[in-house]
């Protein structure tokens, strides 16, 4: 599994020169320029550079260079076969069934403790208290999970991925707000990268985009907001299992004599250890195992609710009138506001609908909530309220007291299973968020196991799993009471919701570009409700609410320090990269001996020669005859189609035999190939690149001759002054259309151009280069890796030294090693050390 995003190109000028637009200029021979050199100086230096050999570097308009190469490259470009979530009816219903066991367990077990916590703040004195609390719970569920998440937030997914980082990646695609400046022009040509933007409200969106890109403070604030939301989800993943399991087990205290607090804690710990132990079998297996139990649980909730409504008080249906919310607050005032902290527990796990989206599909989650979860929860709460109308003193054990006689033990068993399953929602959401944060360079590299061959979103992270288990056990053993855990529970949930509301609002303004009034209604309505709930739960900080804040702060520090150190390391590599002038002075021998073989040098730069290459030249007695700079780079999209994975470029003149390969992955992609298949794939792609480059050069040469012969004709007609550019530009456009339609690019090359401008014979130098490549391949591959140490400069601030020299260094030493991360064979590795001063 590849977890750390590789570097990127930051020099906009050079990116334009090597870009993919038909109207842009680029080097004829495909070689890279020194990004520090101004583009206009190239015209004057063209004749003075003798070291370039026979290939003369000129800046000209030319056809689009084919950058993406793979086994299926140039044949199925634009294909969206990677989208495995476009399912038919029955698979969608099967996924909807699974969501009961993974997504809705947390929200489904909330009837165990909501009214108990609410009426611990507001004693029942009249029916207004019961009906007001019931109405508040009903409309909270209808407004936040149902209206906000099911109908709005789920539509803000990033090609089927959900969560705060998915929203962040959407924003990063449209505006250059990523702290790591690894954006390339070629990335925007990935089929799943493009955003189809409507024309209305475009000026407003461009103004917001410009503000985000110009102000580093806004970019940092946006990153901190995303990291805080992710940290809250991780904290929720710790509190949810503890709260759910203890709430279910505590029901035994009223049924078994002598079953005290110590017994509740012990049984809860045993259940939690068993729950986390089965995570390694995967979300799909866990979902199909747990889904029947949760389906039975929701059936019990609905059935018991209907029974209680019919038996005790059918007039609780009056709670559909929202006026009872007003009467509830009018009667209880401050106590009612404090009771909001208990009411918010009815929507715990709502964020899991969005965070777990990568495991399922939008349609499956919508169907399950609308048809099963929502009606069953309403019936359960109305049934409890009907019971309380007749038995107002049963608030402490309201759930188990309202269970019909003789059904306690069956319901208790089902409730315990449901509580275990409730933990699964936030555990899966935690795995998804950490995977996304790792791919976007905001979390140390960890081992990730994909547990499903069909759905890439179903993952298991062993280190995080055991960390969550240990922290859950500590919380249960320390608090020993569901009341104190409930005080901490609401803060994490409401914090995540506020972050999601902010990011979705930004997506509406920046990407969706909907009407300004409608866009502002979203934060005004939902944000106001969430801020009211937040003000209520913050009053419980002294009573246990500090716990999620501590968890969130710790994870926030880890993620921000990792991102901060990675950005500084990348910027240091950019500053210290080897200039092209030095490479030309060294000559094609690179100042050493070139021996047969292919050297794959892994680095983070997509442009320029990395400084670590100079260390290899100094340390090794010889260097390989063919050198390929390999960059593993993550782009802010979930999946990069296999046919659009690789970009190739030539580095330095042709006789240097040096190339660059940028392997692009989405933040949910996984590197499945071993080193043998990767080597074979790389050589095949490199051969295709060389042949296409030769065709482009021959085509351009023929076009230039054709232009020279017809210059007198063009001079007579001023209207056709641009004819010398028209054929390449039209050809470029046809290539783009061919890529979108999935047709072969080679077929488009031969059609649409006169036969007089087509290359007739194959370039002899191409045959020589291909034979040299074959000889190098037969000699074997060597993986050149750099072991970098990052240190803060002596004149840096104390806080920076502390963060980089100690915390970031500690994280780098204890995260997953580069050799395991890059999937390279240990027998063919050469490593050199290098210290980056940042």
C-alpha positions in Angstrom: 0.0 0.0 0.0 1.4 3.4 -1.0 0.4 5.9 1.6 2.5 9.1 1.3 1.8 11.4 -1.6 4.8 11.9 -3.9 5.9 15.4 -4.7 4.7 17.5 -7.5 5.6 20.2 -10.0 5.5 23.7 -8.6 7.0 25.8 -11.4 4.0 27.1 -13.3 6.0 28.4 -16.2 7.6 25.1 -16.9 4.4 23.3 -16.4 2.8 25.4 -19.1 5.7 24.7 -21.4 5.2 20.9 -20.9 1.4 21.2 -20.6 -1.3 19.4 -22.5 -3.2 22.2 -24.1 -3.0 22.3 -27.8 -2.3 26.1 -27.9 0.6 25.8 -25.4 4.3 25.7 -26.2 6.6 22.9 -25.3 10.0 21.5 -26.1 10.3 19.8 -29.4 12.4 16.9 -28.1 10.3 16.5 -24.9 13.3 17.2 -22.6 12.9 19.2 -19.5 14.1 22.7 -18.9 15.6 24.2 -15.8 12.6 25.5 -14.0 14.5 28.4 -12.7 15.3 29.8 -16.1 12.9 32.4 -17.6 11.1 31.0 -20.7 12.0 34.0 -22.8 15.7 33.5 -22.4 15.5 30.2 -24.3 15.3 31.8 -27.7 18.7 33.6 -27.3 20.4 30.6 -25.8 19.4 28.2 -28.5 22.4 28.7 -30.7 25.0 28.9 -27.9 24.3 25.5 -26.4 26.6 23.1 -28.1 26.3 20.5 -25.3 22.8 19.5 -26.5 24.3 17.5 -29.4 22.4 17.1 -32.6 19.0 17.8 -31.0 18.3 21.5 -31.2 16.0 22.8 -28.5 13.4 25.3 -29.9 10.2 26.7 -28.5 7.4 26.0 -31.0 3.7 25.3 -31.3 3.4 21.6 -31.7 0.8 18.7 -31.4 -0.2 17.5 -28.1 2.3 15.0 -26.7 0.8 11.8 -25.4 1.7 11.7 -21.7 -0.3 8.8 -20.3 1.1 5.3 -21.0 0.0 2.0 -19.7 -0.7 -1.5 -21.0 -4.1 -0.2 -22.2 -3.0 3.4 -22.8 -4.3 5.4 -25.8 -7.0 2.8 -26.4 -9.5 3.1 -23.6 -8.8 6.6 -22.4 -11.8 8.2 -20.8 -13.2 4.9 -19.7 -15.0 4.9 -16.4 -15.0 1.2 -15.8 -13.3 1.8 -12.4 -16.6 3.1 -11.0 -17.8 0.0 -9.3 -20.7 1.8 -7.6 -23.0 2.1 -10.6 -25.1 -0.9 -9.4 -28.4 -2.3 -10.5 -31.5 -2.7 -8.3 -30.6 -5.9 -6.5 -27.0 -5.2 -5.7 -28.1 -1.7 -4.5 -30.7 -3.3 -2.1 -28.0 -5.8 -0.9 -25.7 -2.8 -0.2 -28.6 -1.1 1.6 -29.0 -4.2 3.7 -25.3 -4.1 4.6 -25.5 -0.4 5.6 -27.8 -1.4 8.5 -24.9 -3.3 10.0 -22.1 -0.8 9.3 -23.6 2.7 9.0 -26.7 2.9 11.2 -25.7 0.9 14.2 -24.7 4.0 16.2 -27.9 5.9 15.5 -30.0 2.8 15.9 -28.9 2.2 19.5 -29.6 5.8 20.5 -33.0 4.9 22.0 -31.1 3.1 24.7 -30.0 6.3 26.4 -31.5 9.5 24.8 -34.5 10.0 27.0 -32.6 8.8 30.1 -30.1 11.6 29.6 -32.7 14.3 28.6 -34.9 13.7 31.6 -32.0 13.7 34.0 -31.8 17.4 33.2 -35.6 18.1 33.0 -37.9 16.3 35.4 -41.3 15.2 34.1 -43.9 17.4 35.6 -46.5 17.6 32.9 -47.3 16.2 29.4 -45.6 19.3 27.9 -42.2 17.9 29.1 -42.8 14.6 27.4 -44.3 15.9 24.2 -41.8 18.7 24.0 -38.8 16.4 24.4 -40.3 14.0 21.9 -41.0 16.7 19.4 -37.4 18.0 19.8 -36.0 14.6 19.2 -38.2 13.9 16.2 -37.4 17.2 14.4 -33.7 16.9 15.2 -33.6 13.6 13.4 -35.7 14.9 10.5 -33.7 18.1 10.2 -30.0 16.9 10.5 -29.6 13.3 9.4 -32.6 13.2 7.1 -32.8 16.6 5.4 -29.1 17.6 5.7 -27.2 14.4 5.1 -29.5 12.2 3.1 -30.6 14.9 0.6 -27.7 17.4 0.5 -24.4 16.3 2.0 -24.4 12.9 0.4 -24.6 14.6 -3.0 -21.3 16.5 -2.2 -19.4 13.2 -2.5 -16.1 13.0 -4.4 -16.8 10.3 -7.0 -18.4 8.1 -4.4 -16.1 9.0 -1.5 -17.4 10.8 1.6 -16.0 12.5 4.7 -14.2 15.8 5.4 -11.2 14.9 3.3 -13.4 14.1 0.3 -14.8 17.6 0.6 -11.3 19.0 0.9 -10.1 17.1 -2.2 -13.1 18.6 -4.2 -12.0 22.1 -3.1 -8.3 21.3 -3.9 -9.2 20.3 -7.4 -10.9 23.5 -8.2 -8.7 25.9 -6.2 -5.0 25.5 -5.6 -5.3 25.4 -1.8 -3.3 22.3 -1.1 -0.4 23.1 1.2 1.8 20.7 -0.8 2.2 22.5 -4.2 2.2 19.3 -6.3 -0.4 20.4 -8.9 0.4 19.6 -12.6 -1.4 20.8 -15.7 -1.5 17.1 -16.8 -3.4 16.2 -13.7 -6.4 18.2 -14.9 -6.7 16.0 -17.9 -7.6 12.9 -15.9 -11.1 12.0 -16.7 -12.3 11.9 -13.1 -10.5 15.1 -12.3 -12.5 17.4 -14.4 -15.3 19.4 -12.8 -18.2 20.3 -15.1 -18.9 23.8 -13.9 -22.1 25.6 -14.9 -22.0 29.2 -16.1 -24.2 31.0 -13.6 -22.5 32.5 -10.6 -19.1 31.9 -12.2 -17.7 35.3 -11.3 -18.5 34.8 -7.7 -16.8 31.4 -7.7 -13.7 32.8 -9.4 -13.5 35.5 -6.7 -13.7 32.9 -3.9 -11.1 30.8 -5.7 -8.7 33.7 -6.1 -9.0 34.7 -2.4 -8.3 31.1 -1.3 -5.2 30.9 -3.6 -3.7 34.2 -2.7 -4.1 34.2 1.0 -2.0 31.5 2.8 -3.8 32.2 6.0 -7.1 31.1 4.4 -5.4 27.9 3.1 -4.0 27.1 6.5 -7.4 27.8 8.2 -9.1 25.5 5.7 -6.6 22.7 6.3 -6.9 23.1 10.1 -10.7 22.9 9.8 -10.5 19.7 7.8 -8.0 18.2 10.2 -10.1 19.2 13.2 -13.1 17.4 11.6 -11.1 14.3 11.0 -9.8 14.4 14.5 -13.3 14.6 15.9 -14.3 11.5 13.8 -11.4 9.6 15.3 -12.5 10.7 18.8 -16.0 9.6 18.0 -14.6 6.2 17.0 -13.3 5.9 20.5 -16.4 7.1 22.4 -19.1 5.3 20.3 -18.1 1.7 21.2 -17.7 2.6 24.9 -21.1 4.4 25.1 -23.1 1.9 23.1 -21.8 -1.2 24.8 -22.0 0.1 28.3 -25.6 1.4 27.7 -26.7 -2.1 26.6 -24.9 -4.0 29.4 -26.1 -1.6 32.1 -29.7 -3.0 31.5 -28.7 -6.0 33.6 -28.3 -4.0 36.7 -32.1 -3.9 37.2 -32.6 -7.6 36.4 -29.8 -9.5 38.0 -29.2 -9.1 41.8 -25.7 -8.2 42.6 -24.8 -7.2 39.1 -23.0 -3.9 40.0 -20.8 -1.4 38.2 -17.7 -3.6 38.3 -19.6 -6.3 36.5 -20.9 -3.8 33.9 -17.3 -2.6 33.2 -15.9 -6.1 33.0 -18.6 -7.4 30.6 -18.3 -4.3 28.5 -14.5 -4.7 28.2 -14.9 -8.3 27.1 -17.4 -7.3 24.4 -15.2 -4.5 23.1 -12.1 -6.7 22.8 -14.2 -9.2 20.8 -15.6 -6.5 18.6 -12.2 -5.1 17.6 -10.8 -8.5 17.1 -13.1 -9.3 14.2 -12.4 -6.2 12.3 -9.6 -7.9 10.4 -12.2 -10.0 8.5 -13.3 -6.9 6.6 -16.3 -4.5 6.4 -18.2 -6.7 3.9 -18.1 -9.8 6.1 -18.8 -7.9 9.2 -21.7 -6.0 7.4 -23.4 -9.2 6.2 -22.8 -10.8 9.7 -24.2 -7.8 11.6 -26.9 -6.6 9.1 -29.4 -9.4 10.1 -29.0 -8.6 13.7 -29.5 -4.8 13.1 -32.5 -5.5 10.9 -34.0 -7.5 13.7 -33.1 -4.7 16.1 -34.9 -2.1 14.0 -37.9 -4.4 13.7 -37.9 -4.7 17.5 -37.7 -0.9 17.9 -40.6 -0.4 15.5 -42.8 -3.2 16.9 -42.3 -2.2 20.6 -42.9 1.4 19.7 -46.2 0.6 18.0 -47.2 -1.6 21.0 -46.5 1.1 23.5 -48.3 3.8 21.5 -51.4 1.7 21.2 -51.3 0.4 24.8 -50.4 3.6 26.8 -51.1 6.8 25.0 -51.8 7.3 21.3 -52.0 11.1 21.9 -48.2 11.3 21.7 -48.8 11.8 18.0 -49.4 15.4 18.9 -45.6 15.8 19.1 -45.6 16.2 15.3 -46.8 19.7 16.1 -43.5 21.7 16.5 -45.3 24.1 18.8 -44.5 21.7 21.7 -40.8 22.5 21.2 -41.6 26.2 22.0 -43.8 25.2 25.0 -41.0 22.9 26.2 -38.4 25.8 26.2 -41.0 28.3 27.6 -41.7 26.1 30.6 -38.2 24.8 31.4 -36.0 27.7 30.0 -32.4 27.0 31.2 -33.1 23.3 32.0 -34.4 22.8 28.5 -31.3 24.3 27.0 -29.2 22.0 29.1 -31.4 19.0 28.0 -30.2 19.7 24.4 -27.0 17.9 25.3 -29.0 14.7 25.8 -31.2 15.3 22.8 -28.2 15.6 20.5 -27.4 11.9 21.3 -30.3 10.9 19.0 -28.2 11.8 16.0 -24.9 10.3 17.0 -23.5 8.4 14.1 -25.1 10.7 11.5 -21.7 11.7 10.2 -21.0 8.0 9.5 -23.5 8.1 6.7 -21.1 10.4 4.8 -17.8 9.2 6.1 -18.7 5.5 5.3 -19.9 6.4 1.8 -16.7 4.9 0.3 -17.8 1.5 1.6 -21.2 1.6 0.0 -23.1 3.9 -2.4 -25.3 7.0 -2.1 -28.4 5.2 -3.2 -28.0 2.3 -0.8 -27.5 4.7 2.2 -30.5 6.8 1.2 -32.8 3.7 0.8 -31.8 2.2 4.1 -32.4 5.4 6.1 -35.6 6.5 4.4 -37.3 3.1 4.4 -36.0 1.5 7.6 -34.0 3.6 10.0 -36.1 6.8 10.1 -39.5 5.3 10.6 -38.3 2.8 13.2 -36.5 5.4 15.2 -39.6 7.6 15.2 -41.8 4.7 16.4 -39.3 3.8 19.1 -39.1 7.3 20.6 -42.9 7.8 20.4 -43.4 4.5 22.2 -41.1 5.5 25.0 -42.9 8.8 25.3 -46.2 7.1 25.5 -44.9 4.9 28.3 -43.6 7.9 30.1 -47.0 9.6 29.9 -48.3 6.9 32.3 -45.0 6.1 34.2 -43.1 9.4 34.5 -40.7 8.0 37.1 -39.2 5.4 34.8 -36.8 7.7 33.1 -33.7 5.9 34.4 -34.3 2.6 32.6 -36.9 3.8 30.1 -35.9 1.6 27.3 -35.9 -1.7 29.2 -39.0 -0.7 31.3 -41.1 -0.1 28.3 -40.3 -3.6 26.9 -43.3 -5.9 27.1 -43.3 -8.5 29.9 -41.5 -11.7 29.0 -39.5 -10.1 26.2 -36.7 -8.6 28.3 -34.0 -11.3 27.7 -34.6 -11.6 23.9 -34.6 -7.8 23.6 -31.5 -7.5 25.8 -29.5 -10.0 23.7 -30.5 -8.1 20.5 -29.7 -4.8 22.2 -26.3 -6.0 23.2 -25.6 -7.2 19.6 -26.9 -3.9 18.3 -24.6 -2.0 20.7 -21.6 -4.0 19.4 -22.6 -3.3 15.8 -23.1 0.4 16.6 -19.4 0.7 17.2 -18.8 -0.6 13.7 -20.1 2.6 12.0 -17.5 4.9 13.6 -14.7 2.3 13.3 -15.3 2.0 9.6 -15.5 5.8 9.3 -12.3 6.2 11.2 -10.5 3.8 8.8 -11.8 5.7 5.8 -10.8 9.1 7.1 -7.3 8.0 8.1 -6.7 6.4 4.7 -7.8 9.6 2.9 -5.6 11.8 5.2 -2.6 9.6 4.5 -3.0 9.8 0.8 -3.3 13.6 0.9 -0.1 13.9 3.0 -1.7 14.6 6.4 -1.1 11.4 8.4 2.0 9.2 8.9 2.2 6.2 6.7 0.6 3.1 8.1 -0.2 -0.4 6.8 -3.6 -0.6 5.1 -5.3 -3.9 4.2 -8.0 -3.9 1.6 -10.6 -6.5 2.6 -12.7 -6.5 -0.5 -11.8 -7.2 -4.1 -15.0 -5.5 -5.4 -15.1 -2.3 -3.3 -11.8 -0.5 -2.7 -13.3 1.6 0.1 -13.5 -1.4 2.4 -10.2 -1.3 4.4 -8.7 -2.3 7.7 -5.8 -0.5 9.5 -4.3 -2.8 12.2 -2.5 -0.1 14.2 -5.6 2.2 14.3 -7.8 -0.7 15.2 -5.8 -1.8 18.2 -5.3 1.8 19.3 -9.1 2.4 19.3 -9.6 -0.8 21.3 -7.1 0.2 24.0 -8.5 3.7 24.3 -12.1 2.3 24.5 -11.1 0.0 27.3 -9.4 2.9 29.1 -12.5 5.1 28.7 -14.8 2.4 30.1 -12.5 1.5 33.0 -12.0 5.2 33.9 -15.5 6.7 33.6 -17.4 3.6 34.7 -20.7 5.4 33.9 -22.7 6.1 30.8 -23.7 9.5 32.1 -20.2 10.8 32.1 -19.4 9.3 28.7 -22.6 10.8 27.3 -21.3 14.3 28.3 -18.3 13.7 26.2 -20.2 12.0 23.4 -22.1 15.0 22.0 -19.1 17.4 21.6 -17.4 15.2 19.0 -20.5 14.6 17.0 -21.6 18.3 16.9 -18.1 19.4 16.1 -17.9 17.1 13.0 -21.3 18.3 11.8 -20.2 22.0 12.0 -17.1 21.2 10.0 -19.2 19.4 7.3 -21.6 22.3 7.1 -18.8 24.7 6.5 -17.1 22.6 3.9 -20.3 21.8 2.0 -21.2 25.5 2.0 -17.8 26.2 0.4 -18.4 23.5 -2.2 -21.8 25.0 -3.0 -20.3 28.5 -3.6 -17.1 27.3 -5.3 -18.1 24.2 -7.3 -21.8 23.8 -7.5 -22.2 27.6 -8.0 -25.9 27.6 -7.0 -27.8 30.7 -6.2 -26.3 32.7 -3.4 -29.5 32.8 -1.4 -29.9 29.0 -1.5 -26.2 28.5 -0.7 -26.5 30.8 2.4 -29.7 29.1 3.5 -27.8 25.9 4.1 -25.4 27.2 6.8 -28.1 29.6 8.2 -30.6 26.8 8.8 -28.4 23.8 9.7 -25.4 25.7 11.0 -27.7 27.7 13.5 -29.2 24.5 14.8 -25.7 22.9 15.2 -24.3 25.9 17.0 -27.3 25.9 19.4 -26.5 22.2 20.2 -22.8 23.0 20.5 -23.5 25.8 23.1 -25.4 23.2 25.1 -22.8 20.4 25.0 -19.9 22.8 25.8 -21.3 23.3 29.2 -20.4 19.7 30.0 -16.7 20.1 29.5 -16.0 19.7 33.3 -18.2 16.6 33.5 -16.3 14.6 30.8 -16.7 16.8 27.7 -12.9 17.5 27.9 -12.2 14.0 26.7 -13.1 14.3 23.0 -11.3 17.7 22.9 -8.1 16.1 24.2 -8.4 13.3 21.6 -9.1 15.8 18.8 -6.2 18.0 19.9 -3.7 15.1 20.0 -4.7 13.9 16.5 -4.8 17.4 15.2 -1.2 18.0 16.3 0.0 14.7 14.8 -1.6 15.4 11.4 -0.6 19.1 11.2 3.0 18.4 12.2 3.2 15.6 9.6 1.8 17.9 6.9 4.0 20.8 8.0 7.2 18.7 8.0 6.3 17.1 4.6 5.7 20.5 3.0 9.0 21.9 4.3 10.9 18.8 3.1 9.3 19.1 -0.3 10.2 22.8 -0.5 13.8 22.0 0.5 14.0 19.4 -2.3 12.8 22.0 -4.8 15.4 24.6 -3.7 18.3 22.1 -3.7 17.5 20.3 -7.0 20.3 20.0 -9.5 20.3 22.7 -12.2 20.1 21.8 -15.8 23.3 23.7 -16.5 25.2 21.4 -14.2 23.8 18.4 -15.9 24.8 19.7 -19.3 28.3 20.5 -18.1 28.7 16.9 -16.8 27.9 15.5 -20.3 26.1 12.4 -21.2 28.5 10.3 -19.0 27.3 12.3 -16.0 30.9 12.7 -14.9 31.2 8.9 -14.1 31.0 5.6 -15.8 27.7 4.4 -17.4 27.1 0.7 -17.0 24.3 -1.4 -18.5 21.2 -1.5 -16.4 18.1 0.5 -15.4 18.2 2.6 -12.3 14.8 3.6 -10.8 15.4 6.6 -8.6 12.4 7.2 -6.4 11.8 10.9 -5.4 9.0 13.4 -4.9 9.7 15.9 -7.6 8.0 15.8 -11.0 10.3 18.4 -12.5 14.0 19.0 -12.3 16.7 16.6 -11.2 16.5 15.8 -7.4 19.5 16.6 -5.2 19.6 13.0 -4.0 20.8 12.0 -7.5 23.9 14.1 -6.9 24.6 12.0 -3.8 24.4 8.8 -5.9 26.8 10.3 -8.4 29.2 11.1 -5.6 28.8 7.8 -3.7 28.7 5.2 -6.5 31.6 4.4 -8.8 29.2 4.1 -11.8 25.7 4.9 -12.8 23.2 2.9 -14.9 23.0 3.4 -18.6 19.3 4.3 -18.3 18.0 6.3 -15.4 14.3 6.8 -14.6 13.2 9.2 -11.9 10.0 7.6 -10.5 7.6 9.8 -8.6 4.6 8.2 -6.8 2.1 11.0 -6.6 -1.4 11.3 -5.1 -3.9 13.6 -6.8 -7.0 14.9 -5.1 -9.4 12.5 -6.6 -10.6 9.1 -5.3 -9.4 6.9 -8.3 -7.1 7.5 -11.2 -8.1 5.2 -14.1 -5.4 2.6 -14.9 -5.0 3.9 -18.5 -4.3 7.4 -17.2 -1.9 6.3 -14.5 1.6 7.2 -15.9 3.2 10.3 -17.3 6.6 10.1 -19.1 9.0 12.8 -19.9 12.6 12.9 -21.2 15.1 14.5 -18.9 18.1 16.2 -20.6 19.0 15.5 -24.2 18.5 12.2 -25.9 22.0 10.8 -25.4 21.7 11.0 -21.6 19.1 8.2 -21.6 17.3 9.8 -18.6 13.5 9.9 -18.1 10.9 10.7 -15.7 7.9 8.6 -14.8 5.1 10.1 -12.7 2.8 7.4 -11.3 -0.5 9.1 -10.2 -2.8 7.5 -7.7 -6.1 8.7 -6.1 -6.5 8.8 -2.4 -8.4 5.5 -2.4 -6.2 3.7 -4.9 -4.0 0.9 -4.0 -0.8 -0.3 -5.7 -1.5 -3.9 -6.5 1.4 -4.7 -8.8 4.6 -6.4 -7.5 8.0 -5.1 -8.6 8.2 -7.6 -11.6 5.0 -6.5 -13.2 5.8 -2.8 -12.4 9.2 -3.2 -14.2 7.6 -4.8 -17.2 4.9 -2.2 -17.3 7.4 0.6 -17.0 9.6 -0.7 -19.9 6.6 -1.2 -22.2 5.3 2.3 -21.4 8.8 3.8 -22.0 9.0 2.1 -25.4 5.6 3.5 -26.4 6.8 7.0 -25.2 9.9 6.8 -27.3 8.0 5.7 -30.4 5.4 8.4 -30.0 8.1 11.0 -29.4 9.9 10.0 -32.6 6.6 10.3 -34.5 6.0 13.7 -33.1 9.4 14.9 -34.0 9.1 13.6 -37.6 5.7 15.0 -37.9 6.8 18.4 -36.8 9.8 18.4 -39.2 7.5 17.6 -42.1 5.1 20.3 -41.0 7.9 22.8 -40.9 8.9 21.9 -44.4 5.3 22.2 -45.6 5.0 25.6 -43.9 8.2 26.8 -45.6 7.1 25.7 -49.1 3.7 27.5 -48.7 4.9 30.7 -47.0 4.5 32.8 -50.2 0.9 31.6 -50.6 0.0 32.5 -47.0 1.6 35.9 -47.3 -0.9 36.8 -50.0 -3.9 36.3 -47.8 -3.8 38.0 -44.4 -6.9 36.1 -43.3 -4.9 32.8 -43.2 -1.9 34.2 -41.4 -2.3 31.4 -38.8 -2.4 28.5 -41.1 1.0 27.2 -39.9 -0.6 26.5 -36.6 -3.9 25.3 -37.7 -3.1 21.7 -38.5 -1.3 20.9 -35.2 -4.1 22.7 -33.2 -6.8 20.8 -35.1 -4.9 17.6 -34.6 -4.6 18.3 -30.9 -8.3 18.9 -30.6 -9.0 15.6 -32.4 -6.7 13.8 -30.0 -8.6 15.2 -27.0 -11.9 14.1 -28.6 -10.5 10.7 -29.3 -9.4 10.3 -25.7 -12.8 11.2 -24.4 -14.5 8.8 -26.9 -12.2 6.0 -26.0 -10.9 5.5 -29.5 -7.3 4.8 -30.5 -5.0 7.8 -30.6 -2.9 6.2 -33.2 -5.8 6.0 -35.5 -6.6 9.7 -35.2 -3.0 10.5 -35.9 -3.1 9.0 -39.4 -6.5 10.5 -40.2 -7.1 14.2 -40.6 -3.5 15.0 -41.8 -2.2 15.1 -45.4 0.0 12.2 -46.4 2.7 14.7 -47.3 3.2 15.6 -43.6 3.2 12.0 -42.2 6.6 10.4 -41.2 7.6 7.9 -43.8 10.5 6.0 -42.3 11.3 5.2 -38.7 14.1 7.3 -37.1 17.4 5.4 -37.0 18.2 6.9 -33.6 15.0 5.5 -32.3 16.1 2.0 -33.2 19.4 2.6 -31.4 17.7 3.9 -28.3 15.2 1.0 -28.2 18.1 -1.5 -28.5 20.0 0.3 -25.7 16.8 0.1 -23.5 16.5 -3.6 -24.2 20.1 -4.1 -23.3 19.7 -2.2 -20.1 16.6 -4.1 -19.2 18.4 -7.4 -19.7 21.1 -6.2 -17.3 18.5 -5.8 -14.5 16.8 -3.1 -12.4 18.2 -1.3 -9.4 16.1 0.7 -7.0 17.8 3.9 -5.8 16.3 5.3 -2.6 17.2 8.2 -0.5 17.0 8.1 3.3 16.3 11.7 4.1 16.7 13.3 7.5 14.9 16.5 8.1 16.3 19.1 10.5 15.3 22.7 11.3 17.9 25.4 10.6 19.9 26.7 13.5 18.3 30.2 13.3 14.8 28.8 13.3 12.2 29.5 16.1 12.2 27.2 19.1 8.7 25.9 18.3 9.8 25.0 14.7 12.9 23.2 16.1 10.7 21.3 18.5 8.2 20.3 15.9 10.7 19.3 13.2 13.7 17.9 15.1 11.7 15.9 17.7 8.0 15.4 16.9 8.2 15.1 13.1 11.5 13.1 13.3 9.8 10.7 15.8 6.8 10.2 13.4 9.2 9.5 10.5 11.1 7.0 12.4 8.0 5.1 13.5 5.9 5.2 10.4 6.0 2.6 7.7 9.4 2.4 6.0 9.8 3.5 2.4 10.9 0.1 1.1 7.7 -1.5 2.3 5.7 1.5 1.2 7.1 1.5 -2.3 6.9 -2.3 -2.8 10.5 -2.6 -4.0 12.7 -5.8 -3.6 15.2 -5.6 -0.8 17.9 -7.4 -2.9 18.0 -4.7 -5.5 18.1 -1.6 -3.3 20.8 1.1 -3.0 20.3 3.8 -0.4 22.1 6.9 0.4 21.5 9.3 3.3 20.8 13.0 3.0 19.9 15.7 5.5 17.4 18.4 4.5 17.8 21.7 6.4 14.4 23.4 6.5 
